[in-house]
Amino acid sequence: MELGLHVDDSRTPYTVLAVKGEVDVYSAPRLREKLVELVSEGHRQIVADLDGVDFLDSTGLGVLVGGLKRLRSHDGDLMLVCTQPRILKVFEITGLTTVFRISGSVDEATAG
Amino acid sequence: MALERSLELSVPSRPEYIAMVRLVVSSLATARRTLADERIDDLKLAVSEACTNAIEANHATGTIQPVVVSCWEAPERFEVCIADFGAGFDPDVLPEHPPVTDPDRLNFERGLGIPLIRSLVDDVRFESGAEGTKVWMTLFGGPAVEEGDKTSEIVRVVIADEE
């Protein structure tokens, strides 16, 4: 299944990256490439909307951690939107809920 | 009651096959109704992590070997084994990540697979040696709501790589 990646930069200064589909070792490289591309284009406050994600494994987590590190090194941030218990559980088990700011909606994440 | 093997699936060591393995194994577990729905999600994630590691282990040997997935069942539990033909590893000697409060934590993008497996399944055993690794993962079921499919025929599938 193809990973859906849709960029919405209408919420200045935030850039919303809506992710759709399954994020695993097959598809995660495309998410990594998109995050690298956005940072190289100058986007610094990125909101990854994971509500369209059906499945996320440790490879996907690693890409998000890498994206957060890249953005923080540019004085930016990577925030997440996630309400699905099955996806939130992966962040909770790994303790990454304390590393990422996770919001319940894009509006909440971009409220400043 | 003794475990009975219900599925054997051999797939090429390529990342694009992992989604199919997740689907097949979770569909079998769903049909049997041994596990509650949220445990099916745990099973899918654990299978995905083990397959990712198996593919990496096979690639590290430089040989073209498949990943072999087998499912074993008893009325109260579902067991899945992911086997590779890599060089093996010591599951008790894994790199530890810094605590999540440490900024250095962001330097670690990998290595979460086995800790996740250990958290998600009820029991995990690693049989690892120079001939490869088998990861045995067991999930115990809760009280069954209704009777699932009890077909006892073993399904064997070998998917050959086109390349």
Chai-1 contact restraints between the chains, C-beta under 6 A:
chainA,res_idxA,chainB,res_idxB,connection_type,confidence,min_distance_angstrom,max_distance_angstrom,comment,restraint_id
A,E22,B,A19,contact,1.0,0.0,6.0,A-B,restraint_1
A,D24,B,I18,contact,1.0,0.0,6.0,A-B,restraint_2
A,D24,B,S48,contact,1.0,0.0,6.0,A-B,restraint_3
A,V25,B,P15,contact,1.0,0.0,6.0,A-B,restraint_4
A,V25,B,T52,contact,1.0,0.0,6.0,A-B,restraint_5
A,Y26,B,P15,contact,1.0,0.0,6.0,A-B,restraint_6
A,Y26,B,E16,contact,1.0,0.0,6.0,A-B,restraint_7
A,D57,B,L45,contact,1.0,0.0,6.0,A-B,restraint_8
A,D57,B,S48,contact,1.0,0.0,6.0,A-B,restraint_9
A,D57,B,E49,contact,1.0,0.0,6.0,A-B,restraint_10
A,S58,B,E49,contact,1.0,0.0,6.0,A-B,restraint_11
A,S58,B,L112,contact,1.0,0.0,6.0,A-B,restraint_12
A,S58,B,G113,contact,1.0,0.0,6.0,A-B,restraint_13
A,S58,B,L116,contact,1.0,0.0,6.0,A-B,restraint_14
A,L61,B,L112,contact,1.0,0.0,6.0,A-B,restraint_15
A,G62,B,E109,contact,1.0,0.0,6.0,A-B,restraint_16
A,G62,B,R110,contact,1.0,0.0,6.0,A-B,restraint_17
A,V65,B,L106,contact,1.0,0.0,6.0,A-B,restraint_18
A,V65,B,E109,contact,1.0,0.0,6.0,A-B,restraint_19
A,G66,B,E109,contact,1.0,0.0,6.0,A-B,restraint_20
A,K69,B,L106,contact,1.0,0.0,6.0,A-B,restraint_21
A,R86,B,D41,contact,1.0,0.0,6.0,A-B,restraint_22
A,I93,B,S119,contact,1.0,0.0,6.0,A-B,restraint_23
A,T94,B,L112,contact,1.0,0.0,6.0,A-B,restraint_24
A,G95,B,V100,contact,1.0,0.0,6.0,A-B,restraint_25
A,T98,B,V100,contact,1.0,0.0,6.0,A-B,restraint_26
A,V99,B,V100,contact,1.0,0.0,6.0,A-B,restraint_27
